[in-house]
Amino acid sequence: MRESAPLWIQSDGLLLADGSHPDFAEVRDFLQGVAELVKCPGGLYTYRLTPLSLWHAAAAGWTADALLGRLGAWSENGVPPALAEEVRRHVAVYGRYRLVTRDGRLLLQCASPSDLDLARDAEEAARWLGPDVDERTAEVRPEGRGLLKQAMAAAGLPVIDEAGYRDGGRLPAAFRDMDETGNPPRLRDYQQEAVDAFVSGGSGVVVLPCGAGKTWVGMGALVHLQCETLILTPNGTSVRQWIRELTSRTTLTSAEVGAYTGERKEVRPVTVATYQVLTHRRSKSGPFLHRGLFMGREWGLIIYDEVHLLPAPVFRMTADLQATRRLGLTATLVREDGRETDVFALIGPKRYELPWRAVEGAGFIARARCTEVRVPMDEETAARYAAAPRGERPRLAGENPRKAEAVRRLLERHAGEPTLIIGHYLDQLKKLAEIFSLPLVTGETPQAERQRLYDRFNRGEVRALAVSKVANFAVDLPDASVAIQVSGSFGSRQEEAQRLGRILRPKSSAASFYTVVSEGTVEREFSRKRRRFLLEQGYAYETEWWT
């Protein structure tokens, strides 16, 4: 590839970007909005144009001509004609199907009669269609509003939902003139832009880096819409953080904001609940015991925090709630189960995204240095690994005993710095906590004890904590500056980004993120996959080989 062109485009939709090219950062920022990163071997970044990525681009206002023009300007070989045709087709289909209301009826409005024929040919979609109103319009069964969009997206026929939303119960709310710190709570410019994009565009997803204030976007949407709101979060810690932010930053009172968890069942004008409680049932075939929270109140807004974690049962419930505005918040709009299309159909398209490096450059999150530390196995562990069945190898690699020495050396390198040691396997974390005399926080740690340890860490009384995957989300440890990842959930890009996010609160010096990987094992491949999202965001990984 010549220096004059940073991009090589294949007819199958693969885009090869030269990471050493002077224009690469600009190319990367463009591609992350219109394509998906596949891999990055040796500084050659491979992206793929997909129907979903092109629909997101179309929803963001890109035309096919503008997309192709930008790709062609950066390409060594131009845009192959076959690919140009595919891009035009996928961009053009966005906007050909719209859900509207007319005379109290829910209608699917198509751009042409042949488009309506295509919708009826999609078996799962057709079951929700009623009689034709005219040659390009059909009635839609109201209860099928979400399921129709889901089925149409699966068939490659995305639907723009313009059928409107119910207002929900009115709830006056505003940001306070002054919070407990003595400062006026105000949205940053990009947070206000995200709120505006959501309000003007309709339901959808806002993507902001960890530590960039996604909660503020949710509060901004609530304050703008002035309506009763249901907020769904991954865990009880997130529930408490949302409630604390809402009652300290806005005029909402504790009587207006309730928690709906396994411990408390408060249904109030603003209710913050966990995904887990919504999906709870006594048996696999039994009813969801708390579905009534979802369906029994006229919510005007539902906020899905960490929307990339949305459980399958909540997808099904969300399909019934299409008349309610839906705001998804995430730092990583990727799902390891491949259900990004369902997020698109049932929550909405990406309404706003800000690259991590842009937020870092503005000083709103910390600079970070990422390093992969490769550690060999001892002879005994290597022999066990070689003889083990395929399904047991990830755990053997993750729990490599020689990782303890790597942790010791890293703790010495960063002596005195607030450090998190994060892992997937509890036995491994317990051993490390014992070896280094560290407090340990897991899902088994009572909430009160968990909060006590977090408070001690924040006060500087504890300089290092061992934490399980409970630290992946909603852990308020603003001073943490070093994270040492000793094991993870296989190839999860979400988890890698979330763990880096634990140390991205603004600070005077750069944060340090280490991922400790067993050399010559499946962890190497897991590691390559895990860091793909961060590579797309502009984080380069250094490599250290340790003996």
N, C-alpha and C positions, 0 to 999 in steps of 0.2 A: 504494500500500500504506500503510495507516495505521500510525502509530507503535505502536499497541497490539498489533500482530501482526507478527512478523518473517518469517512464512512464507506463501507462496501455493502451493497444491497443485493440480496439474492431473490430470485423469483418466488421462492417458497415463503417469503415473509420474514426471513432472518436478516438482521441488520448487524454487521460486524463493525464495531467502533474501536478505533485505535486510541487506547488510553494514554499514549505518550504524545499525542498531537496537541499543539498549543490551544486549539479550539475545543478540546474534548469536554471541558467543563460545561461549555455552552451547549454542546451537542447532547451531553448527558441530561442536562436540565430539561431540554426539549423532549428527549426520548422517554424520560420517565413519566411524562404526561400522555404519551400516545402509544407506548409499547411496553412489553414486559421483559425484564432482565432474565435471561436463561442461565448464563454462566459467564465466568471471567477467568479463563486460563491465561497466565502469562501476560496480563495487561491487555488482552484482546477481549473486549466486552461483546457478548452476543445477546442481542435483543430480538424479540419476536413481535410482529404486528398480529394481533388477534381480533376477532370480531368484537369482543368485549372492550379491549383497549381502544379500538376505533370508535365505539359507541360513547365511551367516556370522553374521547376527544371531541366528538360531535356535540355532546352535551355541553362541553366547555366553549363551544362556539367555532371550532375549527371546521372549515370547509375542505372538501377533497382537494380542490385546486391549491389551497394554501398549504395543506399537509404535503402534497406531492412537490410543490415548489420548494418548500423548506428541505425536504429529503433530497431532492435533486441538487440543490445548491451545495450540499455537504458531501455528496456522493462521488466516489471515484469513477463509478461506472454508470451513473444515472439510475433512474428507476425502471426496472424491467417492465415492459408493457403488460405482461400477465399480472404482475403485482399491482400496477397502477389501476388495472381494471378491478381487482379485488378490493383495493382501498376505496375506489369510487362506489362500488356496490355496497360495502358495509357502512360507509358514511351516509350514503343516500337512503338506506333503509331506516335510519334513525330519523323519525319525524313523519314516517308514512302511516303510522298507526297511533291514534290518539283516543284516550278515554275521555268522554265529555258527558255532561248531563243536559238534557233537553226535556222540558215539560215533565220534570220529575222522573225521567227515565235515564238509566245508565246506558250509554251507547259506545260502541267501538266504531270510530270514524276512520275510514281508510282512504288513502290517496287515490285509489282507482278500484274499479270492480275486480280486476285481477288480484289486487292485494287482498280484498275480502275473500276471494276464492282460496288464496294461500292460507289465510287464517283458518278457514273452515277445513282445509286439508290437514291442518295440524290437529291430530286426534285429541290430545289432552286439552287443547285450547277450545276446540269446537264444542266440547261438552258444556261450556259455560256461555255459549252464544245462543240467543233466541232467534226469533224471526228477523228477516231483513226489514229495515225501515225504507231503504232505497237501495240502489245498485251498489253503493259503496259504504253503507252503514247498517250495522246490525245491533239489536238489543243485546245487552249483557245481563245475566242473572246477577243481581246486586251482591249476593253472597260470594260470587266468584270473582270479584274485582281483583283481588290479589293473586288468586290461583290462575286466572287468565293471563295476567302479566308474567307470572312465573313460567307458564307453559309456552307463551309466545316467545319469551327470551330464549328458552331452551331450543325452540325451533328456529332461532336466528331472526326473529321478528320483534325487535324491542318496541315497547309501547310507552309513549309519553302520557302520563296521567294528568289530565287537566279537569278531572271531574270535581275538583274542589274538596274542601275539608270542613268539618263541623267546627264551630268556634270553641266548643267546650265551655265549661263553667268559667265565668269571668273572675280574674284574680289580679287586683291591682298590685303592682310590684315595680320597684325602681332600685337603682344602685344607691347606697347610702351616700350622704355628703362626706362622711368620714368613717373609716373602719377602726378596729381596735388598735391599729398601729399609728393612728393619727393622720393617715393619708387618705385622700379621696379615691375610692375604687373607680378605676377607669379602664376601659378596654384599650389594648394596644391597637395600632392601626390595622395590623393584619387580622387581629381578632374581630374587629368591627367589619372588615372586608368579608370575613367568613360568615358573620351573622347576616350581612346584607345579601350575600350570594345565596344563602339558604332561604331567607325570607322572600326574595324576589324569584328564585328559581323553583321553590317548592321542596318537597321532601328529598333527602339525599344525604350524602356523607361528606364530612369535613375531615381532612387529613392534615394533622399538624404533628411535629416532632414531640417525643416525650419531653416534658418539662416546659413546653411552649404555651401551656394554659388552655387546654381543650375544655376544661371545666368552665372557664370564663366565657367561651363561645356558647356553651349550653345555657349559662345564666343570662347571657346577652339575648339569646333567642327567647327565653322565658319572659324577660323584661319587655322585649319588643311586642310579643304576642299577647301578654297580659291574660294568660289562661291557665287553668288547672293542668298540671303536668305530672306525668309518670316518668321517673328516671330509673333505668335498669342498669345494674352494675355487676361486675364479676364476683365481688365478695363483700363481706361485712365491713372490712376496712374502707373500701371505696364508699360504702353507704355513709359511714361516719364522716368521711372527708367531704362528701357532697353536702351533707347537712351542715357541717361547720362552715363551709364556704357560703352557702346560701344564707344562713342566719347572721353571718358576720359582714358580708359584702352587700347584701340587699336588705330592703325594708321588710322582707318576710320574717314573721315571728316563729318561735319554736312551736306555737300552737297551730301554725299553718303548714309546717313541714314535718312529715312523719317518716319513720323507718318501718319497712316491711321485710323482716328477715325471719330466720328460724327462731330468734329470741323474742322479737317484738312484732306485733301485727297492728300497726297504726296506719289507717287509711285517711289521709288528709288532703287538702287542696294540692299540695306538692308531696308526692309519696316517692321515696327512694327505696327500691327493692333489689334483691339479688336475682340473677338468672336462675340460681339453684332453687330458690323457693318457688319460683314460677313453674319449674319443671318437676317439682316433687310429686310423687305418687307412690302409693303403697305397694303396687306391683307393676310389672312391665305392661300389663294390659289394662291396668286400672286408670281411672280418670285423673287428670291433673287437679290436685286438691285446691289450688289457689288460682285457677283460671279466672275465677270471678273478679279478682283484682284487675285483670286485664280488660275484661269485658263489661264489668258492672258499673262503670262510672264514665261520664262524658268527658274523657280527657281531651284537651285541645292540642296537646303536644306530648309525644313520647320520645324521650332521649335514650338512645342505646349507647352507653359508654363501652368503649373497647368493642365496637361492633363486629370486628373480625372474629370475636370469640362466640358469636351468637349460636346458641345450641339449636340443634335441629327442631326440637319441640317448639321453641320460641319462633322459629321460622313459620311453623304451621299456625301459631296463634297470630303472628303478625299479618299473615295473609287475610285474616278476618278484620283487620284494623286499618284498612286502607283509607277510610274516611277521616283518620286522625293524622295530623302532621307528624312526620317521623324524621328525626335528626340522628344520624349515626356519627359517632366520634371515634377516631382511631389514629394511631401513629403509623400503622402498617395495614394498608388495605390489601392484604393477602391472606388466603386461607389454605391451610395444608390439605384440606379435604376437597379443594377445587370448587367450592360453592360460591365463588365470587359473583357468578351470574345471578344466584338467588339473592345476594345482598343488593345487587343492582336492581333487580325486579321488585323486591318487596320493601326495601328501605328507600332506594332511589339512586341516581347516578352520583358520581363525585361532583360536589358543588364547589369545593375549594380545596386546594392543596398548596402547601408551601414547603419547598425543599429544606431539609435539615440544615444544610450549609448556609442557606440564606438567613435562617434564624440565628445560627451561630455567629455569622458575620456581623449581625446587628447587636450581638452581645446578650441576647435573651436566653441562650443556653451555653453551656461551657464548651470550650474547645476540647477535643478528645483525641487521644492517641490509642489506636487499637493494635494489639500484638497477639499473634498466635504462637504459643509456646509448645513445641513438639518434644515429647518425652518418651523415651523407649520403655519397653517392659523389661523386667528382669527375666532370666531364663525360665524360671518356674512358671510365672504368669504367662509368658509367651507360649510355652508348651501347652498349658491349659487352654489358652485362646485358640491355638491351632487345632486342638482336638475337639473343641466345643461345637455343638450344633449351631447353625446360623443364628437361630433366635436368641441364643445366650451370649453371643459375642459382643453386642453393644454394651451390656452390663459389665462384662469383664474388662472391656476397653475403658469404659467410663470410670470404673473403680480401681484402675491401675494403681497399685500401692506407691509407685515411684512418683506419683503426682504430689504426694505429701512433701517430698523434698523440694519440688518446684514451688509449692506454696510457701515453704519456709524461706526460700531464697527471695521470693517476691515480697514477703512481709519484711524481710531485712532491707530490701531495696527501698521500700516505702515506709520505713519505720516512723511511727508517730502520725502517719496520715490516716484519716478515717477510711476504713477498708471493709468491703463486703466480700465474703467468700460464698459463692452461690453454686448450688449443685442440685442435681435431680435425684440422686440416690441417697436415702436417709442414712443407711449404714455407713456410707462414705463420709457424710457430713458429721455424723456422731464421732467417728474416729478422728477426723480433723479437729473437731471441737475439743476432744480430749487431749490430743497431741499438743495443741497450741493454747490450751486453757481459754477457749473462746465460749462466750454465750451462744446458744443455738436456738434458732427460731424455726419451727416447722408448723405444719397444719395442726399438729397435736398440742402446740403451745397455747394455753388459755389466753383469751384475748387481753385480759388485764395484765398478765405477765409479758405478753408480746409488746404491749404499749409501754410497759415499764422499761423494757430493754431498749426500745426505740428512743425513749426519752433520755435514758442514760447515754446512748450513743450520740444523740444530738447535743447533749451537754458536755461531751468530751470525756466522760467518765469511763466509757468503753471505746477503745480505738478500733476494734475489729469485731465483726459479727459473722457467724456462720448462718446462712439462711437457705431455706429450701425454695421451691418454686412459689411459695407464698409471697416472695419478694418480687415476683415478675410484675405485679400490678399494685398500684395504690399504696406504696410504702413511702411515707413522708420522712426522708432522711436527707435533707438538703445539703448537709456538709460532706456527705460521702464523696470521695474523690478517686477512689481506687476500687475496681471490681475485678475479682478473680473467679472466673467461671471454670469449675472443675468437671462438670458434667451437665448435659442438657437433654432436652426432649428430642433426641435424634436430629433430624434436619430442619427444625423449626426456625424459619426466618423471623416469625413474630417474636419468639422468645429471645433471640439474639438482640433484636432491636429494643425490646422492653428492658432487658438487663442492662444494656448500655444506658438506657434512659434513667436508670437509678442514680447515675453519677453526673447527670447533665445540668443540674441546677447551676446557675451562674456562679463563677468563682474566679479568683485572680489568676490562678495557674491552670494549666491543662489537666483534665481528668485522664486517668489511665485505665484502659479496659484490657484484660488479659483473658484469653481462652486457652486452657491447658488441654492438649490433645495427645492421645497415645499414638505414637508413630507406628506406621505399618499396620493399622487397623481400620475398621469401618468408620471410626471417628474422623479420619481424614476426609472421607467423602461427606459425612454429616456436616463437618465444619465448612466445607466448600459451599454446601447448600445453605447453611445457616447464615452465612455472611453476605448472601447475594443482595438482600434488600439494602444493607448498609453500604455495600459497594456502589449500588445504584445512587445512593444519596451522597456519594463522594468521600466515604471513609475508606482509606487504604489501610490494609493490614500489613504490618511488619511481621517477619518470621524470625523466631529464635529457636535453634536446635540445642537441646540440652542433653548431656550424657549423664 
